[in-house]
Amino acid sequence: MKKVYEDLLLKKGQVAVMLGLTARGVECLMARRAIPYIRISSRCVRFHWPTVQKALEKFTTKEI
């Protein structure tokens, strides 16, 4: 069964809560281009959660 938020575009605050960060922390990830985002207008930014998760996987340290 698919989770509800998988097809939704999330706001910066929602992504921050899901990652355990502040909105400023999400902005830092955006500035470093560590997470993908969709800029709808100059003040409107949205995130596709599965894409964000996939982008952050490259920062995960695997067990040896």
CYANA upper distance limits for C-alpha pairs under 8 A (distance plus 0.5 A):
  2 LYS  CA      6 GLU  CA      7.65
  4 VAL  CA      8 LEU  CA      7.98
  5 TYR  CA      9 LEU  CA      8.28
  5 TYR  CA     10 LEU  CA      8.47
  5 TYR  CA     49 TRP  CA      7.79
  6 GLU  CA     48 HIS  CA      7.88
  6 GLU  CA     49 TRP  CA      6.65
  6 GLU  CA     50 PRO  CA      6.75
  7 ASP  CA     48 HIS  CA      7.88
  8 LEU  CA     48 HIS  CA      7.12
  8 LEU  CA     49 TRP  CA      8.22
  9 LEU  CA     46 ARG  CA      6.07
  9 LEU  CA     47 PHE  CA      5.75
  9 LEU  CA     48 HIS  CA      5.52
  9 LEU  CA     49 TRP  CA      7.76
 10 LEU  CA     14 GLN  CA      6.55
 10 LEU  CA     15 VAL  CA      7.00
 10 LEU  CA     46 ARG  CA      5.84
 10 LEU  CA     47 PHE  CA      5.50
 10 LEU  CA     48 HIS  CA      6.86
 10 LEU  CA     49 TRP  CA      7.56
 11 LYS  CA     15 VAL  CA      6.92
 11 LYS  CA     45 VAL  CA      7.25
 11 LYS  CA     46 ARG  CA      5.62
 11 LYS  CA     47 PHE  CA      6.99
 12 LYS  CA     16 ALA  CA      6.65
 12 LYS  CA     23 ALA  CA      6.69
 12 LYS  CA     26 VAL  CA      7.40
 12 LYS  CA     45 VAL  CA      7.54
 12 LYS  CA     46 ARG  CA      7.17
 12 LYS  CA     47 PHE  CA      7.83
 13 GLY  CA     17 VAL  CA      6.79
 13 GLY  CA     22 THR  CA      8.02
 13 GLY  CA     23 ALA  CA      6.10
 14 GLN  CA     18 MET  CA      6.81
 15 VAL  CA     19 LEU  CA      6.62
 15 VAL  CA     26 VAL  CA      7.98
 15 VAL  CA     47 PHE  CA      7.98
 15 VAL  CA     49 TRP  CA      8.18
 16 ALA  CA     20 GLY  CA      6.31
 16 ALA  CA     21 LEU  CA      5.23
 16 ALA  CA     22 THR  CA      5.88
 16 ALA  CA     23 ALA  CA      6.02
 16 ALA  CA     25 GLY  CA      7.89
 16 ALA  CA     26 VAL  CA      6.55
 17 VAL  CA     21 LEU  CA      6.67
 17 VAL  CA     22 THR  CA      7.81
 21 LEU  CA     25 GLY  CA      6.12
 21 LEU  CA     26 VAL  CA      7.33
 22 THR  CA     26 VAL  CA      7.09
 23 ALA  CA     27 GLU  CA      6.83
 24 ARG  CA     28 CYS  CA      6.76
 25 GLY  CA     29 LEU  CA      6.93
 26 VAL  CA     30 MET  CA      6.71
 27 GLU  CA     31 ALA  CA      6.62
 28 CYS  CA     32 ARG  CA      6.74
 29 LEU  CA     33 ARG  CA      6.56
 29 LEU  CA     34 ALA  CA      5.64
 29 LEU  CA     35 ILE  CA      6.51
 30 MET  CA     34 ALA  CA      6.57
 30 MET  CA     35 ILE  CA      6.23
 30 MET  CA     36 PRO  CA      7.60
 30 MET  CA     37 TYR  CA      7.90
 34 ALA  CA     55 ALA  CA      7.33
 34 ALA  CA     56 LEU  CA      7.59
 35 ILE  CA     52 VAL  CA      5.99
 35 ILE  CA     55 ALA  CA      6.29
 35 ILE  CA     56 LEU  CA      7.34
 36 PRO  CA     47 PHE  CA      7.54
 36 PRO  CA     51 THR  CA      7.49
 36 PRO  CA     52 VAL  CA      6.63
 36 PRO  CA     55 ALA  CA      7.81
 37 TYR  CA     45 VAL  CA      7.24
 37 TYR  CA     46 ARG  CA      6.39
 37 TYR  CA     47 PHE  CA      5.39
 37 TYR  CA     48 HIS  CA      7.70
 38 ILE  CA     45 VAL  CA      6.14
 38 ILE  CA     46 ARG  CA      5.66
 38 ILE  CA     47 PHE  CA      6.60
 39 ARG  CA     43 ARG  CA      8.48
 39 ARG  CA     44 CYS  CA      6.57
 39 ARG  CA     45 VAL  CA      5.05
 39 ARG  CA     46 ARG  CA      7.02
 40 ILE  CA     44 CYS  CA      5.84
 40 ILE  CA     45 VAL  CA      6.36
 40 ILE  CA     46 ARG  CA      7.88
 41 SER  CA     45 VAL  CA      7.62
 47 PHE  CA     51 THR  CA      8.44
 47 PHE  CA     52 VAL  CA      7.62
 48 HIS  CA     52 VAL  CA      6.86
 49 TRP  CA     53 GLN  CA      6.70
 50 PRO  CA     54 LYS  CA      6.70
 51 THR  CA     55 ALA  CA      6.68
 52 VAL  CA     56 LEU  CA      6.76
 53 GLN  CA     57 GLU  CA      6.85
 54 LYS  CA     58 LYS  CA      8.15
 56 LEU  CA     60 THR  CA      7.60
